Amino acid sequence: MLQGRAGIVTGASRGMGVHFVDALVAQGARIAALARPSADLDALAARHGDRVAVFPCDVSQPQDVAGAVRDAADTLGRLDFLVNNAAIFHPFRLEEATDADITGHIGVNLAGPMWCMRAAIPHLRRTRGQIVSISSESVRMPYPFLGVYAATKAGLEGLSAAMREELREDGIRVTILRSGAVEGGTGGRDWDPAVRDRFFETIVRTGHAAFSGQPAKPRSMAEALVRLLTLPEDINVDIIEVRAANVGSPAPRSEQT
């Protein structure tokens, strides 16, 4: 379905990024995987061989992004799509947030897609390509302790709406994939245990956990991305919200890693 096409996936070494890369490669695409240097990124490259080229990159740093996108386009020979997936989300109450908490979320979740779009647009113009940015169901129902995260994702949706019109005459399609909870996420790996406990206790009490439902399978969410990237060229999905269908709630505290 994606044979002959090439694109960038940011945040490719962890969480949904890995599943996105796996699904796109399975459909024949060649991928430039952007993420901070790690053993996970090296393992992704080793697993896929010449179908995946890795470019260590901090998307919050514009010079990192400019160099990585340039090198990705040179290596792959073309860019047909950009998947803005890189994001961080740490639970905290705003009054307790450090400067780094706030600037980190803004730098990766909102400025990062700006730097990536800016660098990728000239290449996507040549192929009449696509930009898909991953947002969150928390835009529709912002969670306590995740207010800054939700605000950055709302900003990403606003940016994408503007880019959709700005790039329409260039034939570049822009889509938001608003994702619900997905199994096996790695976001909780770096959370402070005490804050994590307060977060889960709060979202159960407020009903946000029930709103999320039983997390979807990563393969299902990756399939939604593949379908967006294989639509006929004369149509565009402005925004699609893909959420868990089954009743339930995110994993209990004891299952978060």
N, C-alpha and C positions, 0 to 999 in steps of 0.2 A: 504493500500500500504506500510505503514511503521510499521505495527504491529510487536511488539517484538523488535523493534530497539530503541536505545537511543542515544542522542547526546547533544552537547553543542551549545548554541547560545549566542554569546557575544553581548553586547549592546542591551539586550533583553527588556529593559523597555520602550524604546521610538522609535518613527519613524517606520522604516521597521522592526526593531527587534521584535516589538509586533506582526506585521502581519506574520512574519516568524514563530514565536512560535505558533500562532493560527493555521496556515496552517499545520504545522507539527503535532501538537496534533490532529487535525481533521483527519489526515491520520493514527493515531494510535501510533505515536511515544511518548516516554517519553522524556522530555527535562530538562536539567540543564540550567537555565537562569542566565547568568552572567551579572552584571551591577553594577554601583555604587549604594549605598543605596538610596532609594527614596520611596515615596508613590506610584509611578507608578509601581515599582518593586513589592511592597507588593500587589497591586491590581491585577497584573498579576498572582501571586501565588493564590490569593483568587479565581479568576475566574476559574482556571483550576484544583484546588484541587491537588490530588496526581499525576496528569499527569505532573506537573511542579514543580521542586524543585529549589528554588532561592538560589544563592550564591553571596552575596554582594562582589564586586571585582572591583578594578581599574586595568584595563588590562595593564596600563603603568608601573605597579609595579610588577616585576618578582616574588617576594615572595607571593604577593596576588594571582597571577595566579597559582603558583605551588600548593598552599593550596586549592584553589577553584577547580582546575581540579582533584586533588587527592580526595577531598571530593565528587565531582560530580560522579566520577567513583565508589567510595564506595557506594554511595547512590543508583545509578541507576543499579549497578552490572555489567555494561559494557558500553563501548563507541563505537558507530558505526560511528559517524560523528562529525565533528567540523565545525561550521559555524562562520568564522571570520567576524562579521558584525560591531562591535564597531568602531566608527569613529567620529571625530569632523571635522567640516569645518566652519571656520569663514573667511569672506572676509577681506583682508587687502593688501595694497601695500607693497611689500617687504621692501622698504626703510623706511616705517613707522611702521614696525612690532616690537613688543617687543620681548625680549628673550623668554618670556613665550608663546607668540604666536607660535613661531617656534618650541621650544622644546615640547610644548603640542601636536602639530600635529604629530611630529615625534614619540613621546612616545606612543600615542594611536593608530595612524594609521599604523605605520610601526613596531616599536618595540613590540607593543601589540600582533600582530599576531605571531611574532617570539616566544614570551614567551608562547603563547597558543599552538602553534605547538609543541614546545619543550616538554611541559608538557604532551600533549595528544598523541604524537606518540607511546610511549610504549603500551598504551591502544588500540590504533587503529591498531597496528600491530597484536594484538591478534584476532581482528575481521575482519581484512583485510578491514578496513574502508575507509572513505572518508574525505577529507578536501575541503571545499568550502569557498573561500575568496571573499568578496564583494568589487569590484573595481568600477570605475566610468568612464563614457563617457568622462570626462575631461582629461583622459590620452591621448585620441585620438585627442582632440581639447582643450588644456589647456585654461582655462578661465582667463582673467585678474582679479586680486584680489584673485584668488584661486590658485596661482602658487605653493605655498608650499603644499597645499592639493593635487594638481595633482601630484606633485613630490613624495609624500608619496605613492599614489596609484600606480604610475609607479614602485616604488620600491617594492611594494607588488606583483605586477605582475612578476617582475624579480625574487623575492624570490620564488614565487610559481612555476615558470618554473624550477628552480634549484631543488626544493623539489620533483617535479614530477619525475625527474630522480633519485634523491637520494633515494626515497621511493618505486620506481617501483618494485624492487625485493621483497619488503615486502608485495606487494599486496595492498598498500595504494594509492588510486587515489586522484589526486590533481587538482582542477578546479578553474578557475577564473570566477565569474559571474560579468561581467562589466555592471553596471546598469545605465540607463538614469534617467531623472527626474521623480519623483513619487509624486502624490498628497499627501497633508497632512503632508509633512515632518516637523520636529520640529527644523531643523537646524537654522532657522531664529529667533527662540524664544529668543536667547541670544545675537543677533547681536546689535551692536551700530546703532541706527536709522540713523545717518548721514552717516556712512560708508555704510550701507545697501542701502541707496538711491543712493549714488555714484556708488555702484556696479551694481544695476539694470539699471541705466542710461547708464553705460558703456557697459554692455553686449547687451543691445538693439542696441546701436550705432555700435558695432563691429560685430553684426550678431550672437553672441553666443546664444542669447535667441531663435532665430529662429532655430538654429541648434538643440537645445534641443527639441523643439516642445511642444505640449500640454502634460503636465505630464500624465504618465500612472497611472492606478489605482493600489493601493498597493496590492490588491488581485491578480492582474495579475502577478506582480513581484514575489509574494510569490509562485504562481503556477509554475513559472520557476524554483525556488529553489527546490520545491517538485519533479519536473520531473528530475532534475539533480541527486537527491538522490535516485531515483527509476530506474535508468538505469540498464541494464544487467551488471553483474559483469565483463564481459570480454571486456567492452569498457570504454573509458574515454573521456570526453569532456575537452580539455585543456583550452579553453577559449570560452565563449559565451557572446556576447554583446546584451543586451536586452534593446531597446530604444523605446521611444514613437513613435507610428506609425502615429499619427495625427498631422497635421500642427497646430501650435500655439506657445505659449511661456510660460515660467514659470509664476506663479501668480504675478500680479502687487504688488508693494510695499505695498499698503494698505491692502492686503490680507495675508501678511506674519505675523505669530504670533510666 
